[in-house]
Amino acid sequence: MRPVTLDTDATFSRHNLPERDDDDTDSTSTRPPPHLSTAMQRWWLAVVRENSLSRDQARLLLVTAAANSWDRAEQAREIVAQEGTVIVTPGTTKAHPLLEVERASRTLFLKAVKQLGI
């Protein structure tokens, strides 16, 4: 594991988030995280623009968490679709472990969306 270095000169808001420059908070400059799927990047951008969230860092994190959860659920769903919903080993048959990942991720998505009020 790599050691973690902390930026001791960083300024943090009351939500313990790095403060953003005013130039960087315009909704036209707000960009979805690049690690999200294309579909979730479009969703993220639509939610941020339609709800004027570009200046609300806490809500931006919540939108990102929701998008991450949806992508994770979709990844799990795709693998389960390929591998099947059950895992058969000598002497046992059990539900595919990624079914739980999919369920938990969808639940987190729905909770985030509810908390955002969208």
N, C-alpha and C positions, 0 to 999 in steps of 0.2 A: 504494500500500500504506500502511495506517495504521501509525504508529509504535507500538511496544510499550512499555508502561510496566510497570515492575516494582514490586511492593509490597515495599519494603525492610524493613518491619516484620513480614513473615510469618514464622511459625515452621514449620520443616520437620522431618519425622522422618528416620530413617536411610534411608528409601526416597525421600527428597526429595519427599515429598507433604505438603500442608498437614495439620496435625493437626486432628482433629475434636473438638468438644465431646462430653463423655460423653452429654449429652442427645440428641445428634444421631446416636448410633450404635445406638440401639435398632432392632431389625429392623422394628418397626411404623412407625418414622419414616423408614426407608430407602426412598427412592423411585427408580424407574428413570428414567434420563435421558429428558426429554420429546421429544427428537428421534428416538427409536426408534419403529419401527412399533408398532402396538397389539399385534400378535402377539409381537414381541420384548420389549416392556415386560412382558407377562405371563410370558414365559419368564425374563427377567431376574429378576423378583420371585420366581418359583418357585425358581430356582436359589439366589438369595441366602437365602431363608427355609429351604429344605430342607437347605442346607449351612452354615447359621449363619455367613454371610460378612459380616454388617453391620458388624463391627468390623475387618475385614481389608481395608484400603484397596487394597493391591496386588492382592488377588484380586478386589475389586470392579471395579478397572480392567480386569482380565483378562476378567471377565464382560461388561463393557461393550464391550470390544474384540471379543469373540466376537459379541455382538449386532449391533454395527456391521457386522462382516464379513458376517453373514448377510443383513442388510438390503441391503447393497451388492450382494451376489450376486443377491438377488431383484430388485433394480432392474435390474441388467444382464440377467437372464433375461427379464424382462418386455419390455424394449426389443428384445432379440434375437427374442423371439416375434413381435413386431409387424413388425420390419424384415427378418427372415430371418437365417439363419446365414452367408450369404455376401454380400459386397459386390461388385457388378459395376461396374467402371469401364471406359472404353474401353481395350481391350487387356489387361485383367487381371480376374481373379476371385480374391478372397481371403476368408479367414475374417473374419467380423465381429469387429472389435477388442474388443467387449464380451464375447466368449466368453472371452478371456483374463482380463478383469476378474472375470467370474463364477467361473472356475476358481481364480484366485488368492484371491479372497474366501472361497470354500468351504474352500480349503486352510487359510487363516488361522483360520477358524472351528473346523475340526477340530483344529488344533494347540492353540488356546486351550482347547477342551473337554478335550483330552487332558491338558494341563498342569494344569487344574483338578481332574482326576481324577473327572469326572462322566460 
